Structure formats: C-alpha cells, structure tokens
Amino acid sequence: MQTLSKKIAKHFRLNQDLIRSAKKILGSKTETETIESALTEIIYQEKMRRFIEQTGKEFKFEGLN
C-alpha cells in the first residue's frame, strides 16, 4: 500500500526501450506508474536484503545483485 506523498515534476532523459520493457514486466499503464513501481520494488528488495543480513544469514537473498 502506498502512502500519499507530494509529487513533483521532474524531467529525465530515459532509455525508451528500458521503460517499455519495465512497463510490460510490471504491468503498468503509464510511464510514471512504471518508474514509481520500479523504485518501490528496488527499495523493497534493499529492505529485504538488510533484514536477511540481520537474521544471521539464515536466509539467502537472491535479488537483482
């Protein structure tokens, strides 16, 4: 569940092929939704990696690394 937060306009030059591929993988409808979903996912993966490290390596992280 996402919390409401302030949105601001930004201008980036992004690789359109990467955006299209991510949009397809994530099932997003817009480029903005795609970027926000990708950012949310990478933040989640980092939190999980840190959690796993804190558990004394009882689990193995097999993320994007």
All heavy atoms as TSV, in Angstrom:
chain	resi	resn	atom	element	x	y	z
A	1	MET	N	N	0.846	-1.178	0.000
A	1	MET	CA	C	0.000	0.000	0.000
A	1	MET	C	C	0.888	1.236	0.000
A	1	MET	O	O	1.779	1.365	0.814
A	1	MET	CB	C	-0.899	-0.033	1.230
A	1	MET	CG	C	-1.714	1.235	1.390
A	1	MET	SD	S	-2.711	1.227	2.869
A	1	MET	CE	C	-4.148	0.456	2.212
A	2	GLN	N	N	0.636	2.128	-0.913
A	2	GLN	CA	C	1.417	3.350	-0.991
A	2	GLN	C	C	0.771	4.429	-0.134
A	2	GLN	O	O	-0.448	4.502	-0.031
A	2	GLN	CB	C	1.518	3.840	-2.426
A	2	GLN	CG	C	2.356	2.957	-3.300
A	2	GLN	CD	C	2.477	3.528	-4.701
A	2	GLN	OE1	O	1.830	4.477	-5.067
A	2	GLN	NE2	N	3.340	2.914	-5.495
A	3	THR	N	N	1.598	5.227	0.483
A	3	THR	CA	C	1.082	6.352	1.242
A	3	THR	C	C	1.029	7.570	0.336
A	3	THR	O	O	1.746	7.655	-0.657
A	3	THR	CB	C	1.985	6.654	2.455
A	3	THR	OG1	O	3.298	6.947	1.980
A	3	THR	CG2	C	2.038	5.468	3.400
A	4	LEU	N	N	0.171	8.502	0.681
A	4	LEU	CA	C	0.080	9.727	-0.101
A	4	LEU	C	C	1.309	10.576	0.168
A	4	LEU	O	O	1.720	10.761	1.306
A	4	LEU	CB	C	-1.179	10.506	0.275
A	4	LEU	CG	C	-2.497	9.840	-0.071
A	4	LEU	CD1	C	-3.659	10.696	0.421
A	4	LEU	CD2	C	-2.622	9.615	-1.562
A	5	SER	N	N	1.900	11.062	-0.872
A	5	SER	CA	C	3.059	11.931	-0.711
A	5	SER	C	C	3.024	12.989	-1.806
A	5	SER	O	O	2.340	12.844	-2.815
A	5	SER	CB	C	4.356	11.129	-0.776
A	5	SER	OG	O	4.479	10.516	-2.030
A	6	LYS	N	N	3.779	14.012	-1.571
A	6	LYS	CA	C	3.837	15.113	-2.522
A	6	LYS	C	C	4.506	14.648	-3.811
A	6	LYS	O	O	5.525	13.978	-3.789
A	6	LYS	CB	C	4.640	16.258	-1.900
A	6	LYS	CG	C	4.759	17.468	-2.776
A	6	LYS	CD	C	5.549	18.557	-2.089
A	6	LYS	CE	C	5.743	19.740	-3.011
A	6	LYS	NZ	N	6.540	20.778	-2.388
A	7	LYS	N	N	3.913	14.989	-4.919
A	7	LYS	CA	C	4.501	14.650	-6.214
A	7	LYS	C	C	5.020	15.927	-6.849
A	7	LYS	O	O	4.385	16.965	-6.783
A	7	LYS	CB	C	3.468	14.005	-7.110
A	7	LYS	CG	C	2.990	12.686	-6.544
A	7	LYS	CD	C	2.501	11.795	-7.615
A	7	LYS	CE	C	2.112	10.478	-6.974
A	7	LYS	NZ	N	2.157	9.396	-7.872
A	8	ILE	N	N	6.196	15.809	-7.439
A	8	ILE	CA	C	6.805	16.949	-8.102
A	8	ILE	C	C	7.152	16.571	-9.536
A	8	ILE	O	O	7.369	15.403	-9.839
A	8	ILE	CB	C	8.065	17.438	-7.346
A	8	ILE	CG1	C	9.070	16.309	-7.191
A	8	ILE	CG2	C	7.694	18.009	-5.997
A	8	ILE	CD1	C	10.389	16.735	-6.581
A	9	ALA	N	N	7.199	17.547	-10.388
A	9	ALA	CA	C	7.547	17.308	-11.786
A	9	ALA	C	C	9.066	17.244	-11.927
A	9	ALA	O	O	9.790	18.056	-11.362
A	9	ALA	CB	C	6.990	18.421	-12.662
A	10	LYS	N	N	9.536	16.259	-12.645
A	10	LYS	CA	C	10.959	16.090	-12.943
A	10	LYS	C	C	11.093	15.812	-14.431
A	10	LYS	O	O	10.189	15.268	-15.058
A	10	LYS	CB	C	11.559	14.910	-12.170
A	10	LYS	CG	C	11.612	15.096	-10.684
A	10	LYS	CD	C	12.746	16.005	-10.336
A	10	LYS	CE	C	12.897	16.124	-8.837
A	10	LYS	NZ	N	14.022	16.897	-8.458
A	11	HIS	N	N	12.211	16.150	-14.975
A	11	HIS	CA	C	12.467	15.903	-16.390
A	11	HIS	C	C	13.741	15.068	-16.502
A	11	HIS	O	O	14.795	15.457	-16.002
A	11	HIS	CB	C	12.629	17.219	-17.159
A	11	HIS	CG	C	11.410	18.070	-17.061
A	11	HIS	ND1	N	10.303	17.877	-17.852
A	11	HIS	CD2	C	11.094	19.092	-16.241
A	11	HIS	CE1	C	9.382	18.745	-17.536
A	11	HIS	NE2	N	9.834	19.501	-16.554
A	12	PHE	N	N	13.607	13.908	-17.128
A	12	PHE	CA	C	14.727	12.989	-17.289
A	12	PHE	C	C	14.813	12.549	-18.740
A	12	PHE	O	O	13.807	12.484	-19.438
A	12	PHE	CB	C	14.533	11.731	-16.433
A	12	PHE	CG	C	14.472	11.990	-14.968
A	12	PHE	CD1	C	13.258	12.046	-14.315
A	12	PHE	CD2	C	15.626	12.171	-14.230
A	12	PHE	CE1	C	13.185	12.269	-12.956
A	12	PHE	CE2	C	15.575	12.398	-12.874
A	12	PHE	CZ	C	14.351	12.447	-12.236
A	13	ARG	N	N	15.986	12.188	-19.140
A	13	ARG	CA	C	16.182	11.537	-20.429
A	13	ARG	C	C	16.373	10.059	-20.119
A	13	ARG	O	O	17.374	9.664	-19.542
A	13	ARG	CB	C	17.410	12.087	-21.137
A	13	ARG	CG	C	17.235	13.499	-21.577
A	13	ARG	CD	C	18.449	13.975	-22.308
A	13	ARG	NE	N	18.257	15.370	-22.660
A	13	ARG	CZ	C	19.219	16.155	-23.037
A	13	ARG	NH1	N	20.457	15.715	-23.127
A	13	ARG	NH2	N	18.970	17.414	-23.336
A	14	LEU	N	N	15.390	9.264	-20.487
A	14	LEU	CA	C	15.393	7.849	-20.152
A	14	LEU	C	C	15.401	7.001	-21.412
A	14	LEU	O	O	14.830	7.374	-22.437
A	14	LEU	CB	C	14.162	7.504	-19.305
A	14	LEU	CG	C	14.022	8.273	-18.004
A	14	LEU	CD1	C	12.664	7.999	-17.378
A	14	LEU	CD2	C	15.135	7.919	-17.041
A	15	ASN	N	N	16.014	5.840	-21.304
A	15	ASN	CA	C	16.059	4.892	-22.401
A	15	ASN	C	C	14.649	4.335	-22.616
A	15	ASN	O	O	14.104	3.643	-21.757
A	15	ASN	CB	C	17.047	3.773	-22.057
A	15	ASN	CG	C	17.169	2.745	-23.138
A	15	ASN	OD1	O	16.189	2.277	-23.696
A	15	ASN	ND2	N	18.406	2.358	-23.421
A	16	GLN	N	N	14.049	4.631	-23.742
A	16	GLN	CA	C	12.670	4.246	-24.016
A	16	GLN	C	C	12.493	2.734	-24.054
A	16	GLN	O	O	11.450	2.215	-23.661
A	16	GLN	CB	C	12.185	4.882	-25.324
A	16	GLN	CG	C	10.685	4.850	-25.486
A	16	GLN	CD	C	9.947	5.609	-24.385
A	16	GLN	OE1	O	10.373	6.651	-23.934
A	16	GLN	NE2	N	8.831	5.064	-23.953
A	17	ASP	N	N	13.512	2.007	-24.514
A	17	ASP	CA	C	13.417	0.543	-24.536
A	17	ASP	C	C	13.331	-0.015	-23.116
A	17	ASP	O	O	12.579	-0.959	-22.858
A	17	ASP	CB	C	14.618	-0.068	-25.263
A	17	ASP	CG	C	14.610	0.230	-26.756
A	17	ASP	OD1	O	13.510	0.453	-27.317
A	17	ASP	OD2	O	15.693	0.245	-27.358
A	18	LEU	N	N	14.101	0.569	-22.194
A	18	LEU	CA	C	14.037	0.125	-20.801
A	18	LEU	C	C	12.672	0.418	-20.198
A	18	LEU	O	O	12.111	-0.416	-19.480
A	18	LEU	CB	C	15.130	0.805	-19.966
A	18	LEU	CG	C	16.565	0.431	-20.266
A	18	LEU	CD1	C	17.515	1.278	-19.422
A	18	LEU	CD2	C	16.792	-1.046	-19.998
A	19	ILE	N	N	12.138	1.579	-20.481
A	19	ILE	CA	C	10.813	1.947	-19.976
A	19	ILE	C	C	9.761	0.972	-20.517
A	19	ILE	O	O	8.931	0.460	-19.759
A	19	ILE	CB	C	10.442	3.394	-20.365
A	19	ILE	CG1	C	11.386	4.395	-19.698
A	19	ILE	CG2	C	8.991	3.703	-20.023
A	19	ILE	CD1	C	11.237	4.493	-18.201
A	20	ARG	N	N	9.798	0.695	-21.802
A	20	ARG	CA	C	8.832	-0.240	-22.401
A	20	ARG	C	C	8.937	-1.626	-21.776
A	20	ARG	O	O	7.924	-2.251	-21.465
A	20	ARG	CB	C	9.052	-0.332	-23.913
A	20	ARG	CG	C	8.126	0.549	-24.691
A	20	ARG	CD	C	8.201	0.275	-26.200
A	20	ARG	NE	N	8.650	1.507	-26.831
A	20	ARG	CZ	C	9.839	1.723	-27.381
A	20	ARG	NH1	N	10.724	0.783	-27.444
A	20	ARG	NH2	N	10.142	2.881	-27.903
A	21	SER	N	N	10.162	-2.109	-21.608
A	21	SER	CA	C	10.366	-3.437	-21.020
A	21	SER	C	C	9.866	-3.488	-19.579
A	21	SER	O	O	9.171	-4.425	-19.181
A	21	SER	CB	C	11.844	-3.819	-21.053
A	21	SER	OG	O	12.281	-3.981	-22.373
A	22	ALA	N	N	10.207	-2.480	-18.797
A	22	ALA	CA	C	9.766	-2.431	-17.399
A	22	ALA	C	C	8.247	-2.312	-17.319
A	22	ALA	O	O	7.609	-2.956	-16.476
A	22	ALA	CB	C	10.431	-1.264	-16.675
A	23	LYS	N	N	7.673	-1.528	-18.195
A	23	LYS	CA	C	6.217	-1.340	-18.215
A	23	LYS	C	C	5.516	-2.677	-18.471
A	23	LYS	O	O	4.537	-3.015	-17.801
A	23	LYS	CB	C	5.862	-0.319	-19.300
A	23	LYS	CG	C	4.442	0.148	-19.287
A	23	LYS	CD	C	4.263	1.266	-20.316
A	23	LYS	CE	C	2.827	1.697	-20.415
A	23	LYS	NZ	N	2.623	2.708	-21.445
A	24	LYS	N	N	6.049	-3.442	-19.385
A	24	LYS	CA	C	5.486	-4.755	-19.703
A	24	LYS	C	C	5.640	-5.712	-18.517
A	24	LYS	O	O	4.691	-6.405	-18.140
A	24	LYS	CB	C	6.172	-5.325	-20.949
A	24	LYS	CG	C	5.599	-6.628	-21.423
A	24	LYS	CD	C	6.277	-7.075	-22.703
A	24	LYS	CE	C	5.709	-8.405	-23.169
A	24	LYS	NZ	N	6.358	-8.869	-24.407
A	25	ILE	N	N	6.822	-5.752	-17.931
A	25	ILE	CA	C	7.091	-6.652	-16.798
A	25	ILE	C	C	6.208	-6.303	-15.606
A	25	ILE	O	O	5.649	-7.190	-14.952
A	25	ILE	CB	C	8.581	-6.584	-16.398
A	25	ILE	CG1	C	9.439	-7.220	-17.496
A	25	ILE	CG2	C	8.824	-7.247	-15.048
A	25	ILE	CD1	C	10.916	-6.918	-17.377
A	26	LEU	N	N	6.098	-5.017	-15.312
A	26	LEU	CA	C	5.352	-4.571	-14.135
A	26	LEU	C	C	3.847	-4.491	-14.381
A	26	LEU	O	O	3.069	-4.370	-13.438
A	26	LEU	CB	C	5.875	-3.199	-13.680
A	26	LEU	CG	C	7.319	-3.185	-13.181
A	26	LEU	CD1	C	7.821	-1.758	-13.069
A	26	LEU	CD2	C	7.425	-3.913	-11.853
A	27	GLY	N	N	3.442	-4.531	-15.635
A	27	GLY	CA	C	2.030	-4.422	-15.965
A	27	GLY	C	C	1.463	-3.036	-15.695
A	27	GLY	O	O	0.277	-2.890	-15.410
A	28	SER	N	N	2.314	-2.028	-15.783
A	28	SER	CA	C	1.873	-0.658	-15.516
A	28	SER	C	C	1.192	-0.067	-16.747
A	28	SER	O	O	1.439	-0.478	-17.869
A	28	SER	CB	C	3.015	0.258	-15.104
A	28	SER	OG	O	4.233	-0.363	-15.021
A	29	LYS	N	N	0.380	0.932	-16.469
A	29	LYS	CA	C	-0.359	1.589	-17.549
A	29	LYS	C	C	0.371	2.819	-18.078
A	29	LYS	O	O	0.257	3.146	-19.254
A	29	LYS	CB	C	-1.746	1.988	-17.065
A	29	LYS	CG	C	-2.615	0.796	-16.723
A	29	LYS	CD	C	-3.957	1.215	-16.198
A	29	LYS	CE	C	-4.767	-0.005	-15.808
A	29	LYS	NZ	N	-6.046	0.350	-15.197
A	30	THR	N	N	1.109	3.495	-17.219
A	30	THR	CA	C	1.789	4.729	-17.631
A	30	THR	C	C	3.278	4.626	-17.331
A	30	THR	O	O	3.717	3.789	-16.540
A	30	THR	CB	C	1.232	5.948	-16.876
A	30	THR	OG1	O	1.544	5.817	-15.485
A	30	THR	CG2	C	-0.278	6.072	-17.055
A	31	GLU	N	N	4.037	5.520	-17.930
A	31	GLU	CA	C	5.471	5.561	-17.664
A	31	GLU	C	C	5.737	5.991	-16.220
A	31	GLU	O	O	6.634	5.464	-15.569
A	31	GLU	CB	C	6.172	6.482	-18.660
A	31	GLU	CG	C	6.179	5.906	-20.060
A	31	GLU	CD	C	6.901	6.770	-21.072
A	31	GLU	OE1	O	7.369	7.876	-20.721
A	31	GLU	OE2	O	7.004	6.330	-22.230
A	32	THR	N	N	4.941	6.924	-15.720
A	32	THR	CA	C	5.106	7.361	-14.329
A	32	THR	C	C	4.858	6.203	-13.374
A	32	THR	O	O	5.637	5.966	-12.439
A	32	THR	CB	C	4.138	8.527	-14.005
A	32	THR	OG1	O	4.473	9.628	-14.853
A	32	THR	CG2	C	4.232	8.946	-12.556
A	33	GLU	N	N	3.800	5.449	-13.606
A	33	GLU	CA	C	3.497	4.282	-12.779
A	33	GLU	C	C	4.632	3.259	-12.865
A	33	GLU	O	O	5.001	2.638	-11.865
A	33	GLU	CB	C	2.178	3.652	-13.231
A	33	GLU	CG	C	1.739	2.475	-12.389
A	33	GLU	CD	C	0.452	1.838	-12.901
A	33	GLU	OE1	O	-0.225	2.425	-13.768
A	33	GLU	OE2	O	0.137	0.747	-12.420
A	34	THR	N	N	5.197	3.094	-14.044
A	34	THR	CA	C	6.305	2.167	-14.244
A	34	THR	C	C	7.510	2.565	-13.400
A	34	THR	O	O	8.093	1.736	-12.697
A	34	THR	CB	C	6.713	2.127	-15.736
A	34	THR	OG1	O	5.582	1.730	-16.498
A	34	THR	CG2	C	7.878	1.186	-15.968
A	35	ILE	N	N	7.880	3.819	-13.463
A	35	ILE	CA	C	9.042	4.301	-12.719
A	35	ILE	C	C	8.799	4.203	-11.226
A	35	ILE	O	O	9.663	3.735	-10.469
A	35	ILE	CB	C	9.408	5.733	-13.154
A	35	ILE	CG1	C	9.885	5.716	-14.609
A	35	ILE	CG2	C	10.460	6.333	-12.227
A	35	ILE	CD1	C	9.948	7.068	-15.267
A	36	GLU	N	N	7.609	4.603	-10.766
A	36	GLU	CA	C	7.294	4.513	-9.342
A	36	GLU	C	C	7.292	3.064	-8.861
A	36	GLU	O	O	7.808	2.757	-7.778
A	36	GLU	CB	C	5.959	5.183	-9.037
A	36	GLU	CG	C	6.043	6.696	-9.133
A	36	GLU	CD	C	4.713	7.386	-8.866
A	36	GLU	OE1	O	3.660	6.702	-8.785
A	36	GLU	OE2	O	4.729	8.616	-8.730
A	37	SER	N	N	6.752	2.154	-9.657
A	37	SER	CA	C	6.742	0.736	-9.285
A	37	SER	C	C	8.152	0.167	-9.220
A	37	SER	O	O	8.479	-0.599	-8.317
A	37	SER	CB	C	5.902	-0.069	-10.280
A	37	SER	OG	O	4.557	0.292	-10.205
A	38	ALA	N	N	8.984	0.544	-10.188
A	38	ALA	CA	C	10.368	0.063	-10.196
A	38	ALA	C	C	11.130	0.585	-8.982
A	38	ALA	O	O	11.886	-0.161	-8.342
A	38	ALA	CB	C	11.064	0.487	-11.490
A	39	LEU	N	N	10.929	1.847	-8.635
A	39	LEU	CA	C	11.586	2.407	-7.453
A	39	LEU	C	C	11.099	1.723	-6.175
A	39	LEU	O	O	11.896	1.377	-5.299
A	39	LEU	CB	C	11.339	3.913	-7.374
A	39	LEU	CG	C	12.031	4.750	-8.446
A	39	LEU	CD1	C	11.507	6.186	-8.404
A	39	LEU	CD2	C	13.538	4.710	-8.290
A	40	THR	N	N	9.791	1.500	-6.085
A	40	THR	CA	C	9.229	0.805	-4.924
A	40	THR	C	C	9.818	-0.593	-4.795
A	40	THR	O	O	10.172	-1.036	-3.702
A	40	THR	CB	C	7.688	0.734	-5.044
A	40	THR	OG1	O	7.176	2.070	-5.095
A	40	THR	CG2	C	7.068	-0.016	-3.884
A	41	GLU	N	N	9.947	-1.290	-5.912
A	41	GLU	CA	C	10.484	-2.656	-5.903
A	41	GLU	C	C	11.942	-2.691	-5.453
A	41	GLU	O	O	12.329	-3.533	-4.645
A	41	GLU	CB	C	10.348	-3.285	-7.294
A	41	GLU	CG	C	10.900	-4.687	-7.398
A	41	GLU	CD	C	10.183	-5.704	-6.531
A	41	GLU	OE1	O	9.008	-5.482	-6.182
A	41	GLU	OE2	O	10.814	-6.729	-6.182
A	42	ILE	N	N	12.762	-1.782	-5.936
A	42	ILE	CA	C	14.176	-1.794	-5.562
A	42	ILE	C	C	14.358	-1.412	-4.092
A	42	ILE	O	O	15.221	-1.949	-3.398
A	42	ILE	CB	C	15.030	-0.923	-6.513
A	42	ILE	CG1	C	16.505	-1.299	-6.414
A	42	ILE	CG2	C	14.845	0.549	-6.258
A	42	ILE	CD1	C	16.847	-2.641	-6.944
A	43	ILE	N	N	13.512	-0.523	-3.592
A	43	ILE	CA	C	13.556	-0.165	-2.173
A	43	ILE	C	C	13.148	-1.365	-1.327
A	43	ILE	O	O	13.792	-1.685	-0.315
A	43	ILE	CB	C	12.669	1.061	-1.891
A	43	ILE	CG1	C	13.300	2.301	-2.540
A	43	ILE	CG2	C	12.450	1.264	-0.391
A	43	ILE	CD1	C	12.364	3.496	-2.631
A	44	TYR	N	N	12.112	-2.079	-1.744
A	44	TYR	CA	C	11.671	-3.284	-1.041
A	44	TYR	C	C	12.780	-4.331	-1.021
A	44	TYR	O	O	13.058	-4.938	0.019
A	44	TYR	CB	C	10.409	-3.845	-1.712
A	44	TYR	CG	C	10.021	-5.190	-1.191
A	44	TYR	CD1	C	9.346	-5.312	0.020
A	44	TYR	CD2	C	10.311	-6.348	-1.906
A	44	TYR	CE1	C	8.991	-6.558	0.509
A	44	TYR	CE2	C	9.960	-7.592	-1.424
A	44	TYR	CZ	C	9.302	-7.705	-0.212
A	44	TYR	OH	O	8.963	-8.943	0.264
A	45	GLN	N	N	13.420	-4.550	-2.160
A	45	GLN	CA	C	14.490	-5.543	-2.228
A	45	GLN	C	C	15.640	-5.182	-1.290
A	45	GLN	O	O	16.220	-6.050	-0.645
A	45	GLN	CB	C	14.994	-5.709	-3.659
A	45	GLN	CG	C	14.034	-6.487	-4.506
A	45	GLN	CD	C	14.649	-6.932	-5.809
A	45	GLN	OE1	O	15.864	-7.045	-5.951
A	45	GLN	NE2	N	13.797	-7.206	-6.778
A	46	GLU	N	N	15.986	-3.914	-1.214
A	46	GLU	CA	C	17.065	-3.491	-0.321
A	46	GLU	C	C	16.669	-3.708	1.141
A	46	GLU	O	O	17.480	-4.177	1.951
A	46	GLU	CB	C	17.436	-2.029	-0.562
A	46	GLU	CG	C	18.494	-1.485	0.378
A	46	GLU	CD	C	19.837	-2.199	0.304
A	46	GLU	OE1	O	20.101	-2.968	-0.651
A	46	GLU	OE2	O	20.656	-1.994	1.234
A	47	LYS	N	N	15.431	-3.400	1.494
A	47	LYS	CA	C	14.964	-3.632	2.864
A	47	LYS	C	C	15.005	-5.120	3.199
A	47	LYS	O	O	15.408	-5.508	4.300
A	47	LYS	CB	C	13.547	-3.091	3.054
A	47	LYS	CG	C	13.497	-1.586	3.119
A	47	LYS	CD	C	12.071	-1.086	3.292
A	47	LYS	CE	C	12.015	0.424	3.357
A	47	LYS	NZ	N	10.641	0.916	3.509
A	48	MET	N	N	14.603	-5.963	2.254
A	48	MET	CA	C	14.649	-7.414	2.475
A	48	MET	C	C	16.089	-7.904	2.604
A	48	MET	O	O	16.388	-8.738	3.452
A	48	MET	CB	C	13.934	-8.153	1.338
A	48	MET	CG	C	12.441	-7.985	1.347
A	48	MET	SD	S	11.660	-8.509	2.896
A	48	MET	CE	C	12.041	-10.236	2.903
A	49	ARG	N	N	16.995	-7.368	1.781
A	49	ARG	CA	C	18.404	-7.764	1.860
A	49	ARG	C	C	18.963	-7.436	3.235
A	49	ARG	O	O	19.629	-8.256	3.860
A	49	ARG	CB	C	19.220	-7.057	0.781
A	49	ARG	CG	C	20.686	-7.513	0.716
A	49	ARG	CD	C	21.510	-6.617	-0.187
A	49	ARG	NE	N	21.609	-5.269	0.319
A	49	ARG	CZ	C	22.397	-4.887	1.341
A	49	ARG	NH1	N	23.150	-5.761	1.964
A	49	ARG	NH2	N	22.435	-3.628	1.729
A	50	ARG	N	N	18.655	-6.232	3.731
A	50	ARG	CA	C	19.127	-5.826	5.060
A	50	ARG	C	C	18.527	-6.698	6.154
A	50	ARG	O	O	19.210	-7.085	7.097
A	50	ARG	CB	C	18.798	-4.356	5.317
A	50	ARG	CG	C	19.645	-3.424	4.507
A	50	ARG	CD	C	19.288	-1.994	4.803
A	50	ARG	NE	N	20.027	-1.085	3.942
A	50	ARG	CZ	C	19.878	0.209	3.955
A	50	ARG	NH1	N	19.023	0.780	4.778
A	50	ARG	NH2	N	20.581	0.967	3.137
A	51	PHE	N	N	17.239	-7.005	6.038
A	51	PHE	CA	C	16.587	-7.868	7.017
A	51	PHE	C	C	17.248	-9.237	7.058
A	51	PHE	O	O	17.534	-9.779	8.125
A	51	PHE	CB	C	15.089	-8.009	6.692
A	51	PHE	CG	C	14.404	-9.051	7.511
A	51	PHE	CD1	C	14.085	-8.801	8.842
A	51	PHE	CD2	C	14.082	-10.286	6.966
A	51	PHE	CE1	C	13.462	-9.773	9.603
A	51	PHE	CE2	C	13.459	-11.254	7.722
A	51	PHE	CZ	C	13.144	-11.000	9.049
A	52	ILE	N	N	17.499	-9.789	5.883
A	52	ILE	CA	C	18.129	-11.112	5.803
A	52	ILE	C	C	19.520	-11.080	6.409
A	52	ILE	O	O	19.918	-11.994	7.137
A	52	ILE	CB	C	18.138	-11.615	4.349
A	52	ILE	CG1	C	16.697	-11.927	3.924
A	52	ILE	CG2	C	19.043	-12.821	4.177
A	52	ILE	CD1	C	16.499	-12.123	2.444
A	53	GLU	N	N	20.282	-10.028	6.154
A	53	GLU	CA	C	21.614	-9.903	6.755
A	53	GLU	C	C	21.524	-9.846	8.273
A	53	GLU	O	O	22.354	-10.405	8.971
A	53	GLU	CB	C	22.324	-8.656	6.233
A	53	GLU	CG	C	22.878	-8.819	4.843
A	53	GLU	CD	C	23.623	-7.580	4.361
A	53	GLU	OE1	O	23.642	-6.555	5.075
A	53	GLU	OE2	O	24.177	-7.636	3.256
A	54	GLN	N	N	20.508	-9.180	8.799
A	54	GLN	CA	C	20.342	-9.041	10.247
A	54	GLN	C	C	19.906	-10.347	10.909
A	54	GLN	O	O	20.052	-10.502	12.116
A	54	GLN	CB	C	19.330	-7.946	10.577
A	54	GLN	CG	C	19.830	-6.564	10.236
A	54	GLN	CD	C	18.738	-5.507	10.393
A	54	GLN	OE1	O	17.591	-5.812	10.694
A	54	GLN	NE2	N	19.107	-4.254	10.175
A	55	THR	N	N	19.372	-11.285	10.165
A	55	THR	CA	C	18.903	-12.538	10.743
A	55	THR	C	C	20.043	-13.540	10.903
A	55	THR	O	O	19.798	-14.692	11.234
A	55	THR	CB	C	17.798	-13.170	9.872
A	55	THR	OG1	O	18.327	-13.460	8.591
A	55	THR	CG2	C	16.590	-12.287	9.787
A	56	GLY	N	N	21.251	-13.105	10.701
A	56	GLY	CA	C	22.385	-14.009	10.842
A	56	GLY	C	C	22.561	-14.920	9.654
A	56	GLY	O	O	23.027	-16.037	9.776
A	57	LYS	N	N	22.137	-14.453	8.502
A	57	LYS	CA	C	22.293	-15.176	7.236
A	57	LYS	C	C	21.575	-16.521	7.250
A	57	LYS	O	O	22.021	-17.487	6.650
A	57	LYS	CB	C	23.765	-15.325	6.876
A	57	LYS	CG	C	24.487	-13.992	6.839
A	57	LYS	CD	C	25.528	-13.964	5.783
A	57	LYS	CE	C	26.261	-12.657	5.896
A	57	LYS	NZ	N	26.180	-11.814	4.800
A	58	GLU	N	N	20.447	-16.583	7.972
A	58	GLU	CA	C	19.632	-17.794	7.969
A	58	GLU	C	C	18.937	-17.974	6.622
A	58	GLU	O	O	18.508	-19.060	6.287
A	58	GLU	CB	C	18.576	-17.730	9.070
A	58	GLU	CG	C	19.161	-17.757	10.465
A	58	GLU	CD	C	18.091	-17.591	11.525
A	58	GLU	OE1	O	16.944	-18.007	11.303
A	58	GLU	OE2	O	18.418	-17.036	12.581
A	59	PHE	N	N	18.811	-16.887	5.886
A	59	PHE	CA	C	18.158	-16.908	4.580
A	59	PHE	C	C	19.167	-16.466	3.536
A	59	PHE	O	O	20.106	-15.761	3.827
A	59	PHE	CB	C	16.972	-15.952	4.553
A	59	PHE	CG	C	15.952	-16.222	5.620
A	59	PHE	CD1	C	15.979	-15.523	6.803
A	59	PHE	CD2	C	14.981	-17.195	5.422
A	59	PHE	CE1	C	15.031	-15.763	7.796
A	59	PHE	CE2	C	14.038	-17.442	6.399
A	59	PHE	CZ	C	14.070	-16.733	7.597
A	60	LYS	N	N	18.934	-16.866	2.315
A	60	LYS	CA	C	19.798	-16.438	1.226
A	60	LYS	C	C	19.037	-15.458	0.341
A	60	LYS	O	O	17.934	-15.757	-0.123
A	60	LYS	CB	C	20.240	-17.637	0.387
A	60	LYS	CG	C	21.201	-17.261	-0.723
A	60	LYS	CD	C	21.648	-18.476	-1.498
A	60	LYS	CE	C	22.572	-18.057	-2.616
A	60	LYS	NZ	N	22.915	-19.165	-3.479
A	61	PHE	N	N	19.615	-14.277	0.098
A	61	PHE	CA	C	18.992	-13.279	-0.766
A	61	PHE	C	C	19.367	-13.561	-2.202
A	61	PHE	O	O	20.538	-13.674	-2.540
A	61	PHE	CB	C	19.452	-11.878	-0.366
A	61	PHE	CG	C	18.865	-10.789	-1.225
A	61	PHE	CD1	C	17.540	-10.423	-1.061
A	61	PHE	CD2	C	19.623	-10.147	-2.187
A	61	PHE	CE1	C	16.972	-9.439	-1.845
A	61	PHE	CE2	C	19.058	-9.165	-2.975
A	61	PHE	CZ	C	17.738	-8.805	-2.801
A	62	GLU	N	N	18.375	-13.698	-3.052
A	62	GLU	CA	C	18.619	-13.926	-4.470
A	62	GLU	C	C	17.913	-12.853	-5.285
A	62	GLU	O	O	17.090	-13.124	-6.135
A	62	GLU	CB	C	18.133	-15.317	-4.876
A	62	GLU	CG	C	18.914	-16.421	-4.207
A	62	GLU	CD	C	18.455	-17.805	-4.624
A	62	GLU	OE1	O	17.552	-17.915	-5.464
A	62	GLU	OE2	O	19.015	-18.767	-4.109
A	63	GLY	N	N	18.254	-11.595	-5.003
A	63	GLY	CA	C	17.635	-10.463	-5.689
A	63	GLY	C	C	18.317	-10.153	-6.997
A	63	GLY	O	O	18.833	-11.036	-7.667
A	64	LEU	N	N	18.370	-8.890	-7.308
A	64	LEU	CA	C	18.930	-8.438	-8.583
A	64	LEU	C	C	20.439	-8.429	-8.618
A	64	LEU	O	O	21.018	-8.294	-9.683
A	64	LEU	CB	C	18.393	-7.041	-8.908
A	64	LEU	CG	C	16.893	-6.956	-9.117
A	64	LEU	CD1	C	16.476	-5.502	-9.311
A	64	LEU	CD2	C	16.464	-7.776	-10.303
A	65	ASN	N	N	21.076	-8.531	-7.483
A	65	ASN	CA	C	22.553	-8.434	-7.436
A	65	ASN	C	C	23.225	-9.547	-8.173
A	65	ASN	O	O	22.954	-10.617	-8.269
A	65	ASN	CB	C	23.063	-8.402	-6.003
A	65	ASN	CG	C	22.523	-7.188	-5.269
A	65	ASN	OD1	O	21.991	-6.263	-5.867
A	65	ASN	ND2	N	22.646	-7.199	-3.977
